[in-house]
Amino acid sequence: MRIFVTGGAGFIGSALIRHLIDDTEHEVLNFDKLTYAGTLSTVERVAESNRYRFVRGDICDVAAVRAAIAEFRPEVITHLAAESHVDRSIDGPGAFVQTNVVGTYTMLAEARAYWLTLDEGTRAAFRFHHISTDEVYGSLGAEGLFTEETPYDPRSPYSASKAASDHLVSAWGHTYGLPVLITNCSNNYGPYHFPEKLIPLMIVKALGGEPLPVYGAGDQVRDWLYVEDHVRALRAVFERGQVGRTYNVGGHNEKQNIEVVRTVCAILDRLRPRADGASYAAQITSVADRPGHDKRYAIDASRIGDELGWQPRETFESGIEKTVRWYLDNEDWWRPLVAARAAERRGAA
Ligand SMILES: NC(=O)c1ccc[n+]([C@@H]2O[C@H](COP(=O)([O-])OP(=O)(O)OC[C@H]3O[C@@H](n4cnc5c(N)ncnc54)[C@H](O)[C@@H]3O)[C@@H](O)[C@H]2O)c1
């Protein structure tokens, strides 16, 4: 199949592309603006494949999207391009509305215009797969899980913009019959994760001897999904998922943020002990909590398990060990990104 991936230079999109080139016969077009979050070093390993192409473009740019779709003639569009960092959405929500809402609208409108030109068989087989987050469901108390029926209740500008984009995708399915699929997943982690997100940030700061900033008491609970498990789920959904359906994807790994940070420290203590013999955990520092910080997210991923046979392969323990080792072995990838990254604290207000 010809698969048009938006945001393929980012964390999850690049993992999807590496998987599609390594493990399938599919052809891939990577359509990405290369914002601060996107770098082609994430797909360097597969860039020489004759089944891979890259187009630098903005999903809000109608002409660029139209031309890329017309030229590539996709059978599937997997839409991952987004502004994705909650803290940045607190500082500058406008970019989130633009890319996540207007950009998704542009992708839908151009996908539909192209889809209408297809012959009947190709049109029936076409899929528009939108990748979203469990954060659209809001925050849980101590008990319960998000299911695909949980009402939307987004709290941050990021999750509100993703919720809006999910509604647009669903409307294009209901109103125009575009064959859409939506997945809502929990927090991903793994190789090539931009070093502003919790796990890589902690690894990088620990190695740099800096304080490890944990929001508030660090008792917020997230479900952690290894990125390579996630991309196998995405493939199962766009290859075999039922049109119009939403699938939640989670790792069955609920952890408090502070537990995650302590685990990272313990692995680093074993693999690269501090010169003074102390634990990296001594660098943990509590900082003021993120405004409106959701307490707990947890996913019921039974639908994708029951209907499509997907299960995560990694436990948190195996995935976090692989991740920390990857960052230790790939300093050449993240050091230039860290050097370029603005030093200021984001998301304070
Ligand atoms: N990372 C997670 O834990 C997580 C969890 C749930 C859902 N998601 C969703 O998955 C998707 C991918 O997330 P990620 O973590 O890989 O994000 P990321 O920030 O690592 O990558 C986003 C990519 O999109 C590109 N991009 C941004 N704006 C663009 C634009 N206007 N036009 C074209 N390209 C643009 C960037 O250059 C980058 O390559 C997002 O839609 C996000 O909302 C992520």
The ligand as a Gaussian input file, in Angstrom:
#p B3LYP/6-31G(d) Opt

LIG

0 1
 N        3.907000      11.313000      22.311000
 C        2.863000      10.858000      22.955000
 O        2.991000      10.335000      24.063000
 C        1.477000      10.962000      22.350000
 C        0.419000      10.427000      23.068000
 C       -0.852000      10.483000      22.500000
 C       -1.038000      11.030000      21.245000
 N        0.003000      11.567000      20.573000
 C       -0.258000      12.140000      19.249000
 O        0.549000      11.455000      18.308000
 C        0.973000      12.339000      17.285000
 C        2.479000      12.316000      17.157000
 O        3.049000      12.694000      18.417000
 P        4.625000      12.790000      18.606000
 O        4.904000      12.587000      20.046000
 O        5.315000      11.958000      17.601000
 O        4.844000      14.321000      18.261000
 P        6.192000      15.095000      17.911000
 O        6.033000      16.458000      18.492000
 O        7.388000      14.282000      18.272000
 O        6.178000      15.177000      16.311000
 C        5.285000      15.974000      15.627000
 C        5.758000      16.062000      14.172000
 O        4.790000      16.834000      13.440000
 C        5.478000      17.783000      12.654000
 N        4.607000      18.948000      12.483000
 C        4.184000      19.825000      13.447000
 N        3.418000      20.775000      12.896000
 C        3.316000      20.486000      11.575000
 C        2.656000      21.096000      10.489000
 N        1.927000      22.210000      10.656000
 N        2.734000      20.515000       9.260000
 C        3.469000      19.378000       9.076000
 N        4.160000      18.791000      10.055000
 C        4.076000      19.332000      11.286000
 C        6.744000      18.109000      13.437000
 O        7.754000      18.649000      12.583000
 C        7.102000      16.750000      14.026000
 O        7.917000      16.025000      13.127000
 C        0.401000      13.709000      17.634000
 O       -0.768000      13.905000      16.879000
 C        0.092000      13.610000      19.110000
 O       -0.980000      14.443000      19.463000
 C        1.257000      11.546000      21.102000

